[in-house]
């Protein structure tokens, strides 16, 4: 292995699209103009690693459209090191191996044992991280994780309303192990940024349209019938499956963050967000004022159309229609 690249997808929809592009286009090696062979791999702890052309087949069969590394927060450092060394042993001398996971950004993931495991490879390690405005992330995260835990928006605010993106980046500031660390904002075109980071021509591949947003009538139906479908906080497989089977129109979910929560989220991290934005702009140009506002202005979302979470989730006549549609499609 010539180099290891960790892609930290911390912006939901962009993360899924990029993981689709990586697992579908770089499972087989792609040679850049500089001579590097870009290859995609994924780590799965005790289940081992996925490496090679088989990843593309897995991604195309997977309703989500991608294969990503599975990194639980309590990951065994010895197991992580074993996975990494397995990838290294199966790599060629020119291979630049890319690993992708939202889990790399989990608080405490970059612990001494993690750096030790990365350093044991004896190759340069680079990181590329993508972020989105904290309030947007919070709203998106509610629909991806929070709504399924049954605790309501208030509980999700206590669990995730303190999100500090700078802290999640800073934990990787270890120049002795990490040779390059780049951070981009979702508005800067994640597709362009990631391919540019890897040295791949921007017109080479198309991004798969993955996880743009579940049809909201379908999403409400799944929430209302959690036990029937088995959609849980950390297992969205049935949601991906039904998205693919039904192919209903997709759109961003409703914005359910009250003004007080929006203001609190920004107020808690405004100082750190300013540092975060400076780091982003120092490496990839100025952000639009409208983007910066979402990180720094406590009143940025005062005029954003808002729906109470309970109101948004109220079951209506679409519930029975979606249920019958699912039964019909699954019966075929």
JOPEMO-V140370 format. One record per residue. N is the residue number from 1. OMEGA is omega in whole degrees, -180 to 180 (* if undefined). Layout:
n: {N;N}
omega: {OMEGA;OMEGA}
This chain:
n: {1;2;3;4;5;6;7;8;9;10;11;12;13;14;15;16;17;18;19;20;21;22;23;24;25;26;27;28;29;30;31;32;33;34;35;36;37;38;39;40;41;42;43;44;45;46;47;48;49;50;51;52;53;54;55;56;57;58;59;60;61;62;63;64;65;66;67;68;69;70;71;72;73;74;75;76;77;78;79;80;81;82;83;84;85;86;87;88;89;90;91;92;93;94;95;96;97;98;99;100;101;102;103;104;105;106;107;108;109;110;111;112;113;114;115;116;117;118;119;120;121;122;123;124;125;126;127;128;129;130;131;132;133;134;135;136;137;138;139;140;141;142;143;144;145;146;147;148;149;150;151;152;153;154;155;156;157;158;159;160;161;162;163;164;165;166;167;168;169;170;171;172;173;174;175;176;177;178;179;180;181;182;183;184;185;186;187;188;189;190;191;192;193;194;195;196;197;198;199;200;201;202;203;204;205;206;207;208;209;210;211;212;213;214;215;216;217;218;219;220;221;222;223;224;225;226;227;228;229;230;231;232;233;234;235;236;237;238;239;240;241;242;243;244;245;246;247;248;249;250;251;252;253;254;255;256;257;258;259;260;261;262;263;264;265;266;267;268;269;270;271;272;273;274;275;276;277;278;279;280;281;282;283;284;285;286;287;288;289;290;291;292;293;294;295;296;297;298;299;300;301;302;303;304;305;306;307;308;309;310;311;312;313;314;315;316;317;318;319;320;321;322;323;324;325;326;327;328;329;330;331;332}
omega: {180;-176;175;178;175;175;179;180;-177;-178;177;-172;179;180;-178;180;180;177;176;-180;-179;-175;180;-175;-177;174;169;-174;175;-178;178;179;179;177;179;173;-180;179;-179;178;177;-178;-178;174;-178;179;177;-175;172;-175;178;-175;-180;180;-179;179;178;-178;-178;177;-178;179;180;180;-178;173;-179;177;177;-174;176;-176;179;-177;178;-179;180;179;176;180;179;177;-179;-179;175;177;-179;-178;-178;-179;175;-176;-179;-174;167;-174;-180;174;-176;176;170;-176;179;-177;-180;177;179;180;-178;179;-178;-179;178;178;178;179;179;-179;-178;179;179;178;177;177;180;-179;172;-174;178;180;174;180;-175;-179;176;178;-179;180;179;180;177;-178;180;-175;-169;-175;-176;-176;174;-176;-180;-177;180;178;179;177;179;-179;-170;-178;180;-174;179;-175;179;178;-179;175;-174;-179;180;179;180;-174;178;-179;-178;-175;-179;-179;-179;179;-179;176;-174;180;-176;-179;-179;180;180;-177;-178;179;177;178;-178;-180;-179;179;-173;-178;-172;-174;174;178;176;179;-173;174;178;180;180;173;-170;177;176;-180;178;180;180;178;-178;-176;-176;-176;-179;-173;177;176;-178;-177;-175;176;-178;-171;-179;177;177;-178;-177;174;-177;-178;-174;180;179;178;-177;180;176;179;179;176;-172;-177;179;-179;-177;179;179;-179;-179;-180;-179;-178;-177;-172;-175;-178;179;178;178;177;180;-179;177;179;179;-175;180;-178;-173;174;-175;174;178;178;-180;177;180;-179;-177;178;-168;-174;-178;-179;-173;-175;-177;-178;178;179;-171;176;176;-176;-179;180;-179;-176;-180;179;178;-176;180;-176;-180;179;180;180;179;179;179;180;-179;-178;-180;-178;-178;*}
